[in-house]
């Protein structure tokens, strides 16, 4: 297999080999591909978890287990204000 690399990537590979971290350009490429594979697997895990959370949320909505959004934001704003006031008193 032949691969064309930009000059910047070639320099990166050469620097990794020169650093002693890797014995050859092939080792650098294999390490990069392993990282890419791990990243893809992590993305799939996150996507699966997100889909599970969305299903869980939709099920809660169907059961009527919801909270009014305006009430939530009002409560958060009140908590934030109390926190900032308490922090200001400590100064």
Backbone as a printed PyTorch tensor [residue, N CA C, xyz], in Angstrom:
tensor([[[  0.8480,  -1.1690,   0.0000],
         [  0.0000,   0.0000,   0.0000],
         [  0.8980,   1.2380,   0.0000]],

        [[  0.6090,   2.1530,  -0.8650],
         [  1.3260,   3.4220,  -0.9120],
         [  0.4210,   4.5170,  -0.3850]],

        [[  1.0040,   5.3940,   0.4040],
         [  0.2450,   6.4900,   0.9860],
         [  0.9840,   7.7890,   0.7130]],

        [[  0.2610,   8.7960,   0.2800],
         [  0.8570,  10.1140,   0.0630],
         [  0.5880,  10.9740,   1.2920]],

        [[  1.6250,  11.6100,   1.7800],
         [  1.4950,  12.4630,   2.9610],
         [  1.9130,  13.8860,   2.6260]],

        [[  1.3290,  14.8130,   3.3360],
         [  1.7580,  16.2010,   3.1860],
         [  3.1610,  16.3370,   3.7840]],

        [[  3.8850,  17.3470,   3.3790],
         [  5.2150,  17.5530,   3.9610],
         [  5.1730,  17.7070,   5.4870]],

        [[  4.1140,  18.3300,   5.9860],
         [  3.9850,  18.5130,   7.4290],
         [  3.8530,  17.1710,   8.1530]],

        [[  3.0600,  16.2710,   7.5880],
         [  2.8970,  14.9550,   8.2030],
         [  4.1840,  14.1390,   8.1020]],

        [[  4.8830,  14.2600,   6.9860],
         [  6.1600,  13.5710,   6.8580],
         [  7.1460,  14.0580,   7.9150]],

        [[  7.1740,  15.3610,   8.1450],
         [  8.0610,  15.9220,   9.1630],
         [  7.6800,  15.4360,  10.5550]],

        [[  6.3780,  15.3450,  10.8170],
         [  5.9100,  14.8490,  12.1110],
         [  6.3720,  13.4160,  12.3370]],

        [[  6.2170,  12.5880,  11.3300],
         [  6.6270,  11.1910,  11.4390],
         [  8.1310,  11.1030,  11.6640]],

        [[  8.8740,  11.8580,  10.8840],
         [ 10.3250,  11.8450,  11.0370],
         [ 10.7370,  12.3030,  12.4330]],

        [[ 10.0700,  13.3090,  12.9530],
         [ 10.3880,  13.8060,  14.2960],
         [ 10.0940,  12.7470,  15.3580]],

        [[  9.0060,  12.0140,  15.1920],
         [  8.6710,  10.9560,  16.1550],
         [  9.7230,   9.8520,  16.1480]],

        [[ 10.1800,   9.4980,  14.9690],
         [ 11.2130,   8.4620,  14.8640],
         [ 12.5240,   8.9820,  15.4630]],

        [[ 12.8940,  10.2160,  15.1250],
         [ 14.1370,  10.8030,  15.6470],
         [ 14.1100,  10.9430,  17.1600]],

        [[ 12.9100,  11.1290,  17.7380],
         [ 12.8030,  11.2950,  19.1920],
         [ 13.1270,  10.0050,  19.9330]],

        [[ 13.1010,   8.8980,  19.2040],
         [ 13.3610,   7.6080,  19.8320],
         [ 12.1050,   6.9260,  20.3470]],

        [[ 10.9810,   7.5890,  20.2380],
         [  9.7170,   7.0000,  20.7020],
         [  9.2950,   5.8390,  19.8050]],

        [[  9.6990,   5.9120,  18.5430],
         [  9.3390,   4.8910,  17.5670],
         [ 10.5910,   4.4840,  16.7990]],

        [[ 10.6220,   3.2420,  16.3520],
         [ 11.7670,   2.7400,  15.5970],
         [ 11.6660,   2.9830,  14.1050]],

        [[ 10.4430,   3.2120,  13.6280],
         [ 10.2700,   3.3910,  12.1930],
         [  9.0150,   4.2050,  11.9080]],

        [[  8.9410,   4.6710,  10.6710],
         [  7.7470,   5.3970,  10.2310],
         [  6.5180,   4.4960,  10.3160]],

        [[  6.7000,   3.2090,  10.0220],
         [  5.5740,   2.2760,  10.0790],
         [  4.9920,   2.1940,  11.4910]],

        [[  5.8690,   2.2140,  12.5050],
         [  5.3720,   2.1860,  13.8860],
         [  4.5550,   3.4260,  14.2000]],

        [[  5.0050,   4.5810,  13.7150],
         [  4.2680,   5.8330,  13.9480],
         [  2.8870,   5.7460,  13.3020]],

        [[  2.8530,   5.2760,  12.0660],
         [  1.5830,   5.1560,  11.3380],
         [  0.6560,   4.1760,  12.0490]],

        [[  1.1900,   3.0290,  12.4880],
         [  0.3480,   2.0430,  13.1910],
         [ -0.2150,   2.6330,  14.4820]],

        [[  0.6230,   3.3730,  15.2160],
         [  0.1450,   3.9960,  16.4530],
         [ -0.9640,   4.9980,  16.1560]],

        [[ -0.7840,   5.7680,  15.0910],
         [ -1.8200,   6.7290,  14.7110],
         [ -3.1210,   6.0600,  14.3180]],

        [[ -3.0050,   4.9550,  13.5990],
         [ -4.2080,   4.2280,  13.1920],
         [ -4.9050,   3.5900,  14.3880]],

        [[ -4.1210,   3.1050,  15.3640],
         [ -4.7460,   2.5570,  16.5810],
         [ -5.5210,   3.6430,  17.3250]],

        [[ -4.9310,   4.8410,  17.3980],
         [ -5.6330,   5.9480,  18.0470],
         [ -6.9130,   6.3100,  17.3000]],

        [[ -6.8480,   6.3050,  15.9810],
         [ -8.0330,   6.5820,  15.1730],
         [ -9.1180,   5.5450,  15.4200]],

        [[ -8.7060,   4.2840,  15.5090],
         [ -9.6620,   3.2140,  15.7810],
         [-10.2920,   3.3950,  17.1640]],

        [[ -9.4780,   3.7270,  18.1740],
         [-10.0140,   3.9600,  19.5230],
         [-10.9830,   5.1300,  19.5260]],

        [[-10.6300,   6.1820,  18.7890],
         [-11.4990,   7.3500,  18.7050],
         [-12.8390,   6.9880,  18.0690]],

        [[-12.8010,   6.2000,  17.0030],
         [-14.0360,   5.7680,  16.3460],
         [-14.8910,   4.9190,  17.2810]],

        [[-14.2450,   4.0200,  18.0300],
         [-14.9740,   3.1710,  18.9730],
         [-15.5980,   4.0140,  20.0760]],

        [[-14.8500,   4.9960,  20.5820],
         [-15.3850,   5.8790,  21.6260],
         [-16.5650,   6.6760,  21.1000]],

        [[-16.4660,   7.1380,  19.8520],
         [-17.5720,   7.8820,  19.2420],
         [-18.8230,   7.0030,  19.1560]],

        [[-18.6520,   5.7340,  18.7990],
         [-19.7840,   4.8160,  18.7220],
         [-20.3940,   4.5760,  20.0980]],

        [[-19.5500,   4.4440,  21.1040],
         [-20.0450,   4.2550,  22.4730],
         [-20.8400,   5.4770,  22.9130]],

        [[-20.3050,   6.6640,  22.6440],
         [-21.0020,   7.9010,  23.0220],
         [-22.3230,   8.0300,  22.2880]],

        [[-22.3270,   7.6840,  20.9940],
         [-23.5580,   7.7520,  20.2140],
         [-24.6000,   6.7930,  20.7700]],

        [[-24.1710,   5.5700,  21.1010],
         [-25.0810,   4.5840,  21.6770],
         [-25.6490,   5.1030,  23.0010]],

        [[-24.7970,   5.6890,  23.8360],
         [-25.2470,   6.2210,  25.1280],
         [-26.2170,   7.3860,  24.9260]],

        [[-25.9370,   8.2420,  23.9630],
         [-26.8290,   9.3680,  23.6800],
         [-28.1980,   8.8760,  23.2150]],

        [[-28.1960,   7.8770,  22.3380],
         [-29.4750,   7.3210,  21.8730],
         [-30.2500,   6.7000,  23.0300]],

        [[-29.5380,   6.0240,  23.9530],
         [-30.1910,   5.4320,  25.1150],
         [-30.8110,   6.5290,  25.9850]],

        [[-30.0720,   7.6200,  26.1910],
         [-30.5880,   8.7220,  27.0150],
         [-31.7860,   9.3930,  26.3630]],

        [[-31.7520,   9.5330,  25.0440],
         [-32.8930,  10.1300,  24.3410],
         [-34.1210,   9.2360,  24.4930]],

        [[-33.9370,   7.9040,  24.3200],
         [-35.0610,   6.9730,  24.4980],
         [-35.6140,   7.0760,  25.9250]],

        [[-34.7080,   7.1500,  26.8930],
         [-35.1320,   7.2570,  28.2920],
         [-35.9230,   8.5450,  28.5070]],

        [[-35.4490,   9.6350,  27.9290],
         [-36.1570,  10.9060,  28.0590],
         [-37.5230,  10.8780,  27.4030]],

        [[-37.6040,  10.2840,  26.2270],
         [-38.9020,  10.1880,  25.5470],
         [-39.8730,   9.3200,  26.3360]],

        [[-39.3540,   8.2450,  26.9340],
         [-40.2070,   7.3950,  27.7770],
         [-40.7230,   8.1780,  28.9790]],

        [[-39.8630,   9.0170,  29.5810],
         [-40.2880,   9.8290,  30.7210],
         [-41.3690,  10.8230,  30.2980]],

        [[-41.2220,  11.3950,  29.1130],
         [-42.2330,  12.3280,  28.6160],
         [-43.5620,  11.6040,  28.4380]],

        [[-43.5210,  10.4070,  27.8620],
         [-44.7550,   9.6410,  27.6700],
         [-45.4270,   9.3180,  28.9940]],

        [[-44.6320,   9.1200,  30.0400],
         [-45.1990,   8.8220,  31.3660],
         [-45.6180,  10.0860,  32.1120]],

        [[-45.3620,  11.2470,  31.5150],
         [-45.7280,  12.5040,  32.1510],
         [-44.7190,  12.9630,  33.1860]],

        [[-43.5460,  12.4040,  33.1710],
         [-42.5060,  12.7610,  34.1330],
         [-41.6790,  13.9170,  33.5800]],

        [[-42.2910,  15.0840,  33.4920],
         [-41.6140,  16.2440,  32.9290],
         [-41.6710,  17.4130,  33.9100]],

        [[-40.7640,  18.3380,  33.7070],
         [-40.7180,  19.5560,  34.5130],
         [-40.7710,  20.7240,  33.5430]],

        [[-41.5100,  21.7410,  33.9030],
         [-41.6300,  22.9190,  33.0610],
         [-40.2610,  23.5870,  32.9210]],

        [[-39.8440,  23.8220,  31.6880],
         [-38.5280,  24.3980,  31.4240],
         [-38.3420,  25.7670,  32.0300]],

        [[-39.3740,  26.6130,  31.9720],
         [-39.2600,  27.9520,  32.5590],
         [-39.0080,  27.8670,  34.0620]],

        [[-39.6450,  26.9140,  34.7250],
         [-39.4340,  26.7410,  36.1670],
         [-38.0040,  26.3110,  36.4590]],

        [[-37.4850,  25.4290,  35.6560],
         [-36.1090,  24.9590,  35.8430],
         [-35.1360,  26.1180,  35.6870]],

        [[-35.2950,  26.9090,  34.6330],
         [-34.3810,  28.0280,  34.4100],
         [-34.5130,  29.0790,  35.5040]],

        [[-35.7170,  29.3070,  36.0030],
         [-35.9150,  30.2520,  37.0970],
         [-35.1940,  29.7560,  38.3500]],

        [[-35.3190,  28.4780,  38.6500],
         [-34.6450,  27.9060,  39.8230],
         [-33.1290,  27.9940,  39.6740]],

        [[-32.6260,  27.7180,  38.4880],
         [-31.1800,  27.8270,  38.2630],
         [-30.6970,  29.2620,  38.4130]],

        [[-31.4700,  30.2040,  37.9120],
         [-31.0980,  31.6200,  38.0390],
         [-31.0710,  32.0280,  39.5130]],

        [[-32.0510,  31.5580,  40.2930],
         [-32.0850,  31.8720,  41.7220],
         [-30.8950,  31.2570,  42.4570]],

        [[-30.5650,  30.0160,  42.1330],
         [-29.4020,  29.3680,  42.7520],
         [-28.1130,  30.1140,  42.4110]],

        [[-28.0060,  30.5190,  41.1540],
         [-26.8190,  31.2440,  40.7120],
         [-26.6870,  32.5640,  41.4580]],

        [[-27.7910,  33.2680,  41.6170],
         [-27.7790,  34.5470,  42.3240],
         [-27.3610,  34.3510,  43.7840]],

        [[-27.9140,  33.3260,  44.4420],
         [-27.5380,  33.0370,  45.8260],
         [-26.0590,  32.7000,  45.9290]],

        [[-25.5640,  31.9260,  44.9860],
         [-24.1540,  31.5380,  44.9810],
         [-23.2660,  32.7710,  44.8250]],

        [[-23.6160,  33.6440,  43.8940],
         [-22.8090,  34.8360,  43.6660],
         [-22.8340,  35.7720,  44.8640]],

        [[-23.9950,  35.8760,  45.5230],
         [-24.0860,  36.7180,  46.7180],
         [-23.2280,  36.1530,  47.8420]],

        [[-23.2880,  34.8300,  48.0450],
         [-22.4870,  34.2050,  49.0830],
         [-21.0030,  34.3580,  48.7950]],

        [[-20.6310,  34.2440,  47.5450],
         [-19.2290,  34.3960,  47.1540],
         [-18.7600,  35.8290,  47.3770]],

        [[-19.6340,  36.7820,  47.0750],
         [-19.2870,  38.1930,  47.2470],
         [-19.1000,  38.5380,  48.7280]],

        [[-19.8700,  37.9030,  49.6200],
         [-19.7540,  38.1520,  51.0600],
         [-18.4220,  37.6700,  51.6020]],

        [[-17.8910,  36.5960,  50.9960],
         [-16.6300,  36.0110,  51.4620],
         [-15.4400,  36.9220,  51.1340]],

        [[-15.6020,  37.8020,  50.1610],
         [-14.4910,  38.6730,  49.7470],
         [-14.2900,  39.7740,  50.6870]]])
